[in-house]
Amino acid sequence: MTTQRERLQWYLDAEKKILMQQAVETAEGEKLTFASLATVRREIERLQQVISRENQGGRRSMIRRNYLE
């Protein structure tokens, strides 16, 4: 099972390859080309937000747990 960070890194690498006009193939066999760049960038943004929320949530829950103890 891949983590959100691993997925983000895959999409960042895919974005670089696409910008160098190389096709990228997903695990499902889908080819990503320059026409897919907007989709790749949206997924990068989404994953960055998910990771950011996870990081913030982790700290908040620690604070909450400490406050309740």
CYANA upper distance limits for C-alpha pairs under 8 A (distance plus 0.5 A):
  2 THR  CA      6 GLU  CA      6.56
  2 THR  CA      7 ARG  CA      7.19
  3 THR  CA      7 ARG  CA      6.83
  4 GLN  CA      8 LEU  CA      6.59
  4 GLN  CA     47 LEU  CA      7.09
  4 GLN  CA     50 VAL  CA      8.28
  4 GLN  CA     51 ILE  CA      7.26
  5 ARG  CA      9 GLN  CA      6.67
  5 ARG  CA     47 LEU  CA      8.31
  5 ARG  CA     51 ILE  CA      7.72
  6 GLU  CA     10 TRP  CA      6.73
  7 ARG  CA     11 TYR  CA      6.83
  7 ARG  CA     47 LEU  CA      8.30
  8 LEU  CA     12 LEU  CA      6.67
  8 LEU  CA     44 ILE  CA      6.50
  8 LEU  CA     47 LEU  CA      6.49
  8 LEU  CA     48 GLN  CA      7.75
  9 GLN  CA     13 ASP  CA      6.62
 10 TRP  CA     14 ALA  CA      6.59
 11 TYR  CA     15 GLU  CA      6.54
 11 TYR  CA     40 VAL  CA      6.90
 11 TYR  CA     41 ARG  CA      8.45
 11 TYR  CA     43 GLU  CA      7.98
 11 TYR  CA     44 ILE  CA      6.74
 12 LEU  CA     16 LYS  CA      6.94
 12 LEU  CA     44 ILE  CA      7.45
 13 ASP  CA     17 LYS  CA      6.86
 14 ALA  CA     18 ILE  CA      6.57
 14 ALA  CA     24 VAL  CA      6.72
 14 ALA  CA     40 VAL  CA      8.25
 15 GLU  CA     19 LEU  CA      6.65
 15 GLU  CA     37 LEU  CA      7.29
 15 GLU  CA     40 VAL  CA      7.13
 15 GLU  CA     41 ARG  CA      7.89
 16 LYS  CA     20 MET  CA      6.86
 17 LYS  CA     21 GLN  CA      6.92
 17 LYS  CA     22 GLN  CA      5.70
 17 LYS  CA     23 ALA  CA      7.50
 17 LYS  CA     24 VAL  CA      7.52
 18 ILE  CA     22 GLN  CA      5.57
 18 ILE  CA     23 ALA  CA      6.54
 18 ILE  CA     24 VAL  CA      7.48
 18 ILE  CA     32 LEU  CA      8.02
 18 ILE  CA     33 THR  CA      6.34
 18 ILE  CA     34 PHE  CA      6.14
 18 ILE  CA     37 LEU  CA      7.53
 19 LEU  CA     34 PHE  CA      7.51
 21 GLN  CA     33 THR  CA      7.84
 21 GLN  CA     34 PHE  CA      7.27
 22 GLN  CA     33 THR  CA      7.53
 23 ALA  CA     31 LYS  CA      6.86
 23 ALA  CA     32 LEU  CA      6.16
 23 ALA  CA     33 THR  CA      5.49
 23 ALA  CA     34 PHE  CA      8.38
 24 VAL  CA     31 LYS  CA      6.11
 24 VAL  CA     32 LEU  CA      5.52
 24 VAL  CA     33 THR  CA      7.17
 25 GLU  CA     29 GLY  CA      6.15
 25 GLU  CA     30 GLU  CA      5.97
 25 GLU  CA     31 LYS  CA      5.00
 25 GLU  CA     32 LEU  CA      6.57
 26 THR  CA     30 GLU  CA      5.73
 26 THR  CA     31 LYS  CA      6.99
 26 THR  CA     32 LEU  CA      7.97
 32 LEU  CA     36 SER  CA      5.95
 32 LEU  CA     37 LEU  CA      8.22
 33 THR  CA     37 LEU  CA      7.37
 36 SER  CA     40 VAL  CA      6.81
 37 LEU  CA     41 ARG  CA      6.64
 38 ALA  CA     42 ARG  CA      6.68
 39 THR  CA     43 GLU  CA      6.80
 40 VAL  CA     44 ILE  CA      6.75
 41 ARG  CA     45 GLU  CA      6.75
 42 ARG  CA     46 ARG  CA      6.64
 43 GLU  CA     47 LEU  CA      6.55
 44 ILE  CA     48 GLN  CA      6.62
 45 GLU  CA     49 GLN  CA      6.75
 46 ARG  CA     50 VAL  CA      6.74
 47 LEU  CA     51 ILE  CA      6.59
 48 GLN  CA     52 SER  CA      6.55
 49 GLN  CA     53 ARG  CA      6.60
 50 VAL  CA     54 GLU  CA      6.66
 51 ILE  CA     55 ASN  CA      6.67
 52 SER  CA     56 GLN  CA      6.72
 53 ARG  CA     57 GLY  CA      6.30
 54 GLU  CA     58 GLY  CA      6.55
 55 ASN  CA     59 ARG  CA      7.18
 56 GLN  CA     60 ARG  CA      6.67
 57 GLY  CA     61 SER  CA      6.48
 58 GLY  CA     62 MET  CA      6.86
 59 ARG  CA     63 ILE  CA      6.75
 60 ARG  CA     64 ARG  CA      6.57
 61 SER  CA     65 ARG  CA      6.45
 62 MET  CA     66 ASN  CA      6.59
 63 ILE  CA     67 TYR  CA      6.53
 64 ARG  CA     68 LEU  CA      6.73
 65 ARG  CA     69 GLU  CA      6.87
